[in-house]
C-alpha cells in the first residue's frame, strides 16, 4: 500500500509532544516526569508517575466554536491528555496491575493506544515503513510485559502522538487512502475514529482507576 510521499521524511524523527488541559485535583497533561518518594527510614519508595508542571503541556479545554480541522485535533488531544490523567500519582505496580479477567491494566491501555495511533496515522495514512512499536501480534498490545517499563511505555506514547500530530498537520482532511481492510478512508474519518477509540478506552481507564484507589472523575 502506498502512503503519502510527503511524510517519508518523518520516519526517523521524534517530535516534541504538543499541547494537550486545565488542571484538576490530579491533573495530567502531555509530557510526564518521574518522581521518587523517599520517606525517612524507609529507603527508596516506588516510582510514581507525575505530570510535567510546564503549563504548555497541560490539558486544555476545547474551543467549541473552532472550525472542523481545529475541532478534530483539539478533541483528540483532549482525549489523549485525559488518558494520561488516569496515571497520575500511581506507582508501577498499580499501573500494570491486571484489573479484568482478560488482564487489562492502565499501562496496557497506554500500550494499545500507542499501537493504534501508529497504525492509523503513521502506517495506514502516511505509509511510513516503521514497524509496529510492539510487534505484529495484536494480543500483546494490551499487555505490559516484564520488560516494558512504565516510563518507556508512556514516553513511547508521547513520542508517537507527537509524530502523529506532525503527520496530520501537513495533510488534508479530504485525503483518501486505502486501508488494509479493503475500504477507503479520508483523514477526517481517521481523526474521528481515533477520538472515539481513545475516549472509549478512557472509559475503561475510569473504571480501572476507581477500582485501584477510588479516584473518580477526570
N, C-alpha and C positions, 0 to 999 in steps of 0.2 A: 504494500500500500504506500502510495506516495503522499508525503505531507507537504507542508509549505516550506519552500526552499529558504525563504527569508528567516526562518527560525533555526537554520542549521548551525549558525554561529553561537547559539545559546547552549549547545550541548555540554560543553565542559565548564560552564560558568556558574558560580553560586552568587545569587543576588541577595542583597540585604532585605530582610522582610519589611514589607510596607506597613503603613499604619493600620491598625485594626482596633475604645470604648470607655465610657465613663466608669470610674472605679466603683466598686461596691464593697461590702464588708470583707469579701475575699476576692479582690479584683485580679484578673489575669488579662494581660494584653498579648503583644506579639512575642518578641524575643524574651526568653527567660534566663534566670540565673540560678545557680545552686548556692545554698547557704547551709553551713554545718552548724547544728546546735550542739554546744558543749556546756554541760552543767557541771558545776564544781563537784569533784569527787566521783563523777560517773564516767569520765572518759568520753571519747568521741561518740556522739549520738548519730542516728541515721541521717543521711542526706534528705533534705526536704525541698520540694520544688517551690520556688518563689518567682514572681514575675519581675520583670525589669521595672524600675521606678522611672524610666525615661518616659515623659509624657507622650511623645510621638508614637510609642509602642502600645499605648493603652487602647482598649476597645472604645470605639466612638459610635454614637448614635447615628443611624442612617438619616439622610436627608429625604424626607417623604415627598418632596416636590422635585427631586432630581430627575433628569432625563433618563431614558431607558438604559443606556450604557453605564452611567454612573450608578444608577439604582441597582443594577445587577451586581456590579463589582462591590458596592458597599454592603449589600445584603450578604454576599458570600464572605467578605472579610468579617462581618459581624458574627457569622456562624463559626468561622474559624477561631476567632478570639474567644467565643463562648465555650468551645471545646477546651481551650487551654485554661479557662477559669475553673473548670471542674477538677483540675490537677492541683490547684493552689493549696499549699500547706500540707500535702500528703507526702509520706516517705516512700521509699522504693517498694517496700513490701506491700503497702496499701495500694499503690498504683498498679502493681502487677497481680494483685490478688484475684483469683478467679471468683466471679460472683454469680455465675449461672451454671446450669448443668453442662452447657457446651464449653465452659471455661472462659467466658468473656470477661475482660478486665478493662480498666481505663486505658492502660498502655496498649492493649490490643486494639482499641478503637483508634488511638493515635496512629498505630501502625497501618491499620486498614485504610484510614483516610489518606495517609501518605501515598499508599499504593494507588488509590482511586484518583487522587489529584494527578499523579504521574501518568496514569493510564489514559485519562481523558484529555488532559491538556498537552502533555509533552509527547506522548506516544501517538495517540489516535489523531488529535487535531494538528499538532505541529510536525508529526512524523519524525521526531528525533530518534536516533538509534540507541539511546541509553537503555540498558536492560532494566527490567523491573527492580525497584530498590530492594525487595525482599524475595526475589526469585519468582519463578513461574507457577509455583504451587499455591493456588488461592487459599487453601486451608491453613497456610502459615501466616496469612495476612492478619488474622485476628489474635495470634498467639505471641506473647512476649517471651521469647526463649531465654535460656540461662545466660546466653552471651549477648543478649540485647540489653544494653544498659539504658536506664531511664534517660539520662542526658543525651545519649546518642539518638534514641528514638525521637525525642522532642526536637533536637537540633535538625534531624533529617526532615521532619515535618515542616519546620520553619523554612529550611532551605528550599524544599520542594514547592511550598506555597509561594515563596518569593519568585522562583523561576516561572511558575505558572502565571503570576501577575504580569511578569515581563512579556511572556508569550501573548497573553490576552491584550496587552496594551498596544501591540503592533498589528493586531488582527482586526477583522471587521465582523460585526455581528451576523452578517449575511454570508460569510464564508461557509461553503458547504464541503464536507468531507464524507468519505465512505467509511463506515465503521467495520470492524472485524465481524460484526453480527449480521452483515448483509443489508444494512439500512443506511440511509443518508441522514446527516445531522449538520446543522449550522452551529456557529459559535454561540449564538443566543441559546439554543437548546442545551448545549453542554453546560453553560453557566447556570441555567435553571436546574439542570439535573444535579450539579454539584451543590447548589443551595439546598435542595430538598434532601440530598444524600447526607450532607453534613448536619442539617437540622434533625433529620431522623436519628442519627447516631448521638446527637446531643441529648435527645430524649432518653436513650439508653444510659448515657453518662449521668443524667439527672438521677435516675433510679439507682444506679450503682453507687454514686456518691452518697446518697441518702442512707443506703444500707451500710456503708463503711463508717460514717461518723455522724449521720443525722443532718448534714448540711443540705438545705433545700434552696430553691430559687436560683437565680443567675445574675 
